[in-house]
Amino acid sequence: MNASTPKSCHRYLKADKPMKAPIYIYYQLDNFYQNHRRYVKSRSEDQLLHGLRYNKTSSCEPQAFENGLSIVPCGLVAWSLFNDTYSFSRGTKKLKVERKNIAWKSDRDHKFGNQVYPFNFQNGSFIGGGKLDKTIPLSEQEDLIVWMRTAAFPSFRKLYGRIEEDLEEGDIIVVRLMNNYNTYSFGGTKMLVLSTSSWLGGKNSFLGVAYIFVGSSSILIALIFLLLHVKNPRPYGDTMYLSGNRKDISS
């Protein structure tokens, strides 16, 4: 992407039906292989939790050191942090986006240190993605925490925030965004998704189809074995089939 190209733009979204709060905001990336072996391994769980007190970061190469100093957080996963930003309005009223509690509580409490601060991060000549606030501990940098829970597939969605306000059918939402993240370099695409959830969770047709397929296959296999057993049952009380050395009872 040319650095002189304007990165600020706006888009319009229309609510096709009423949406009850909370409305979840996701960004979606396609053709981004977060599951690549070298990418997944390029991080240090101990450093994320203990910071500069842990200096064994060889797994983070090639993003372990910059100018002879350690990088916190190190590794390609953190270095490629997604950094597009969004703001939303309905008519002349700005919609508040809640950015807290978007990451898993277990990650915030147990995987990212509350006394670990970014250090020497994105200070090189080649910047991969977003920067981090040096005054905020990693346990509170929830954009980073969400991003570092790597996806299993090359197309994935990650939670950006929540709109804590109902939307009515036909509402036009103006989205103002900063197009910072360079997906052109790897032939990827970006999408913005607004979604709600019910007591059953969010809509995900893949899991539903997978469960139906596995369940139907299990029932079919069970029926086949049942029919084979009914057609060719093992003789009742005949113990010859249990012995490896059969004896011809006719002799």
C-alpha positions in Angstrom: 0.0 0.0 0.0 1.3 3.4 -0.9 2.0 5.5 2.2 0.6 8.6 0.5 -2.8 6.9 -0.1 -5.5 8.2 2.2 -6.4 5.5 4.7 -9.5 7.0 6.2 -12.8 6.1 4.6 -16.4 5.4 5.5 -19.0 2.7 4.7 -22.7 2.3 5.2 -24.3 -0.7 6.8 -28.1 -1.3 6.9 -29.8 -3.3 9.6 -32.1 -5.8 7.8 -33.8 -6.7 11.0 -33.9 -5.5 14.6 -30.7 -6.3 16.5 -30.7 -6.4 20.3 -27.7 -5.4 22.3 -25.0 -6.4 22.7 -24.1 -6.3 19.1 -20.7 -7.9 18.5 -18.3 -6.3 16.0 -15.9 -8.7 14.3 -13.1 -8.1 11.8 -12.6 -10.9 9.3 -9.5 -11.8 7.4 -9.2 -14.1 4.5 -6.1 -15.9 3.1 -4.2 -15.2 6.3 -2.6 -18.4 7.6 -2.3 -17.9 11.3 -2.0 -21.7 11.6 1.3 -21.8 9.8 3.8 -23.8 11.9 6.5 -21.2 12.0 4.1 -18.4 12.7 2.4 -20.2 15.5 5.7 -21.1 17.2 7.1 -17.5 16.9 6.1 -16.4 20.4 7.1 -16.9 24.0 4.4 -17.8 26.5 6.8 -17.3 29.4 7.8 -13.8 28.2 4.2 -12.8 27.9 3.7 -13.7 31.5 7.0 -12.6 33.0 8.4 -10.0 30.6 12.1 -9.1 30.6 12.7 -11.5 33.5 12.5 -14.3 31.0 15.2 -13.9 28.3 15.0 -17.3 26.5 13.2 -16.1 23.4 14.9 -18.0 20.6 11.5 -19.3 19.5 10.5 -15.7 18.6 13.0 -15.4 15.7 13.2 -13.3 13.6 11.4 -10.9 16.0 13.2 -11.6 19.2 15.7 -8.6 19.3 15.9 -5.2 17.7 19.0 -3.0 18.0 20.5 -5.5 20.4 17.6 -5.2 22.8 14.8 -7.7 23.6 11.4 -7.1 22.2 8.3 -7.5 24.4 6.1 -9.0 23.2 8.4 -10.9 20.8 7.5 -13.0 17.8 5.7 -12.8 14.5 2.2 -13.2 16.0 2.5 -10.0 18.1 4.5 -8.2 15.3 1.6 -8.7 12.8 -1.1 -7.3 15.2 -4.2 -6.2 13.4 -4.6 -2.4 13.6 -7.5 -1.1 11.6 -9.8 1.1 13.7 -13.6 1.7 13.5 -16.1 4.2 14.8 -19.9 4.0 14.3 -22.7 6.4 14.2 -26.5 6.3 13.5 -27.6 9.6 12.0 -25.9 12.3 14.0 -25.5 10.2 17.1 -22.2 8.3 17.7 -22.6 4.7 18.9 -20.3 3.8 21.8 -18.1 0.8 21.2 -17.2 -1.2 24.3 -13.6 -2.5 24.0 -13.3 -4.1 27.4 -13.8 -7.8 28.1 -13.4 -8.8 24.5 -10.7 -11.4 25.3 -11.0 -14.6 27.2 -10.8 -14.1 31.0 -8.5 -17.1 31.3 -6.1 -15.4 28.9 -6.1 -12.1 30.6 -5.6 -13.6 34.1 -3.2 -16.4 33.4 -1.3 -15.9 30.1 -0.5 -12.2 30.0 1.3 -10.5 32.9 -0.2 -7.6 34.7 3.3 -6.2 35.4 4.6 -6.8 31.9 4.8 -3.7 29.6 5.6 -3.4 25.9 9.3 -2.8 25.4 11.2 -2.0 22.1 8.1 -3.1 20.2 7.7 -2.2 16.5 10.9 -0.1 16.7 12.5 -1.6 13.6 12.5 -0.3 10.1 10.0 -3.0 9.0 6.7 -2.6 10.8 4.3 -5.5 10.7 1.1 -4.2 12.3 -0.2 -2.2 15.2 1.8 -0.6 18.0 1.1 -1.0 21.7 0.7 1.6 24.5 3.9 1.3 26.6 2.1 2.5 29.8 -0.5 -0.3 29.7 0.3 -3.9 30.9 -0.1 -6.7 28.4 -3.0 -8.2 30.5 -5.0 -5.1 29.7 -4.1 -4.9 26.0 -7.1 -6.9 24.8 -6.6 -6.3 21.1 -3.3 -8.1 21.4 -4.8 -10.9 23.5 -7.5 -11.5 21.0 -5.1 -11.5 18.1 -2.6 -13.9 19.7 -5.2 -16.6 20.1 -4.3 -17.9 16.7 -7.0 -19.1 14.3 -7.2 -22.7 12.9 -8.3 -21.7 9.4 -7.0 -19.1 6.8 -10.4 -17.3 7.0 -11.3 -16.2 10.5 -13.1 -13.6 12.6 -11.9 -11.9 15.7 -13.9 -9.8 18.2 -13.2 -6.0 17.9 -15.8 -4.7 20.4 -19.5 -4.5 21.3 -22.2 -1.9 20.6 -24.3 -1.7 23.8 -27.4 -0.2 22.0 -30.3 -1.8 20.1 -30.6 -1.3 16.4 -33.9 -1.1 14.6 -34.8 -2.5 11.3 -33.8 -0.2 8.5 -31.2 1.8 10.6 -28.3 3.0 8.5 -25.0 2.8 10.3 -22.1 4.9 9.2 -18.7 3.2 9.7 -15.6 5.4 9.7 -12.5 3.3 9.5 -8.8 3.7 9.3 -7.5 1.2 6.7 -4.1 0.6 8.3 -3.7 -3.1 8.0 -1.9 -4.2 4.7 -3.7 -7.2 3.3 -2.5 -6.5 -0.2 0.9 -7.9 0.4 -0.4 -11.4 0.9 -3.4 -11.3 -1.4 -5.9 -11.2 1.5 -9.2 -9.4 2.1 -10.9 -7.8 5.1 -14.5 -7.6 6.2 -16.4 -6.0 9.0 -19.2 -8.1 10.6 -22.0 -7.0 13.0 -23.6 -9.9 14.8 -25.8 -10.8 17.7 -26.1 -14.0 19.7 -28.8 -16.0 21.5 -28.7 -18.3 24.5 -27.4 -20.9 22.0 -24.5 -18.7 21.0 -23.7 -17.1 17.6 -24.8 -18.4 14.3 -22.2 -20.8 12.8 -23.5 -23.0 10.1 -20.2 -24.9 9.8 -20.5 -26.5 13.2 -24.2 -27.4 12.7 -23.4 -29.1 9.4 -20.5 -30.9 10.9 -22.5 -32.2 13.9 -25.3 -33.4 11.6 -22.9 -35.1 9.3 -21.1 -36.9 12.1 -24.3 -37.9 13.8 -25.9 -39.2 10.6 -22.8 -41.2 9.7 -22.8 -42.8 13.2 -26.4 -43.8 12.9 -25.8 -45.2 9.4 -22.8 -47.3 10.5 -24.8 -48.5 13.6 -27.7 -49.6 11.3 -25.3 -51.5 9.0 -23.7 -53.4 11.9 -27.1 -54.2 13.3 -28.3 -55.6 9.9 -25.2 -57.7 9.5 -25.6 -59.1 13.0 -29.3 -59.9 12.4 -28.5 -61.6 9.1 -25.5 -63.6 10.3 -25.7 -63.9 14.1 -23.1 -65.9 16.0 -24.4 -69.3 17.0 -25.7 -69.2 20.6 -23.6 -71.3 23.0 -21.0 -72.3 20.4 -17.6 -71.8 22.0 -15.6 -73.0 19.0 -15.4 -69.5 17.6 -13.7 -68.3 20.8 -10.8 -70.7 20.5 -7.8 -70.2 18.2 -7.5 -73.9 17.8 -10.7 -75.3 16.4 -11.5 -79.0 16.7 -13.5 -80.8 14.1 -16.4 -82.3 16.0 -17.5 -84.5 13.1 -14.3 -86.7 13.4 
